[in-house]
C-alpha cells in the first residue's frame, strides 16, 4: 500500500521571481514547476528538513524560514498515485539572493534544472507550480 509522504518545501523569491525546479510528467505530457525541498525524516521538524534539503539539493544555507501553510496534495505522477502533506515555507538566503535571475542551477543529487521564474507566469497560469497550496502561498508573500 502506498504511503503518505510528509515534505517540506521552500519558496525563495527575488525581484518578482520564484526559484523553482522544472519538471516534466511524461504520462500526462505536462511541464511543471515544483517548490524546492523534499521529505521530512523521522525525528526531524519540517523546518529542519527544509534547511537540510536546501543544503543537499543546492548547497545553500537558508537564513530564515516562515511556515506559510500545510497543504494536502493528492496527485498522479508518471502514472502512479501519490499523496503528500506539504509544509510550505517562505525562505530567504543570501546565497540565493546572489544567484543572477538568468542562471540555471541543478539539483545536486539528481540533476533537475532550477531557475528563477517570473511569479506573473504562475499567476497567469502560463506555468503550473506544485505542490497544491504553493501558488496561493507564493501570491500571499509577493503581495505583502
N, C-alpha and C positions, 0 to 999 in steps of 0.2 A: 504494500500500500504506500503510495507517495506520502511524503511528509510536508508539513507546513514549514517554510523556511523563514526565519527572522533575519532581516537585513537592516543595515544602517547605511544611508546614502547622503551625500552632501551636494549642495548647490552653490558652487563658487560663482560669484557674479562680479563682472568688471566692465565698466563703461557700456552698460546695456547689453552685455553678452554673458552667456552661461557657458562654463566649461563642462562639456558632456562627452560621453563615449558614443561613438557612432556604431550602430549595429545593423544587422540585416537578418530577417527571418525568411529563409528560403521557402518554407512551406506556404507562407502567406504572401510571399513576394513583397515584403514590407521593409522599407528602410525606416530606422527609428533612432532616437537619441535615448540614452539611459543615464540617469544620475550616477555619479561615481561612488563606488562603495562595494559592500559585499556582506557576507554572512557574519552574524554575531555568534561568537564561540561560547561554549558553556562556561559560566563564571565571569563573563565579560559584560560590562554595561554596553548599551547601544553607543554611547559617546566614545567609549574606549575602542569599540570595534571600528567606528568611523575613522578615528585617528590612526589606528593600525592599518586600515585598508588604504588610506591616502598615502601612508608611508610605503606600504608594499606595492601599491599599483603605480604611484607616480614619483616616489622617493621625495615627498614633500611633507613638511610639518604643518598641521592645521593649528593656527594660532588661537582661533576662537570658534566655538560651535554653539548654535542655538537650535534647540528642537522646535520645529515648526508644526509637526503633527505626526501621527501614526496612522497609516493607511493600509487597508486590506487590498491585496492585488491578486485577483484570480484571472489567469490568462492561459493561453496556449503558445508555446514556443517550439518551433521546429516540429510541430505536430504532437507534442507531449503536453499534458495538462500540468500546470504549475500553480502554486499557491504561496504567497508571501505576505508577511506582515512587515511593512516598510516604515522604519523610523527615518523621517526626512529632516535634515538639518540645513540651516544656513551656515556656511563656513567662510572663514576668512583665513588667508595665508599670504604672508609677504612673499614667499617663494612663487606662488601662483600669480600674484599681482605683477611680478617681474616678467611673466611669460607674455610675449607680444600677441596681439589679437590674431595675427596671421600664422601663428606657429601651429605645427601639428606634433602632438605628443603621442606616445604609445603606452598602453598598459604594460607594465614591465613583465608580468607573469604570463601574459597570453597574446600580447601584440595588437589588440584592438586600437584603432585610432581614436584620439581625443582631441577635440577642437573647441575653440570659442565660437559659439553660435549666437546670432542676434536673438534676444528674447522676443523681439517682434515677430520672428519667423515662427516661434512656438505659439505666441498669442494669436497669430492669424490662422494657424492650422497648417501652415506650409511645412512644418516639421512636427513630429509626434514625440513627446517626451514621456518616458516611463520611469518609475512605476506610477501607478494610479495615485493621485493626490499630489504628485510632484509639480505638475504645471500650476495648480492653484496655489501651492506654497510658494513657488517661484514668483508668480504675479503679485502675491501679497508682499514679498520682500522688495520687489522692484518698485512698488508703488508707495513705499514708506517715505 
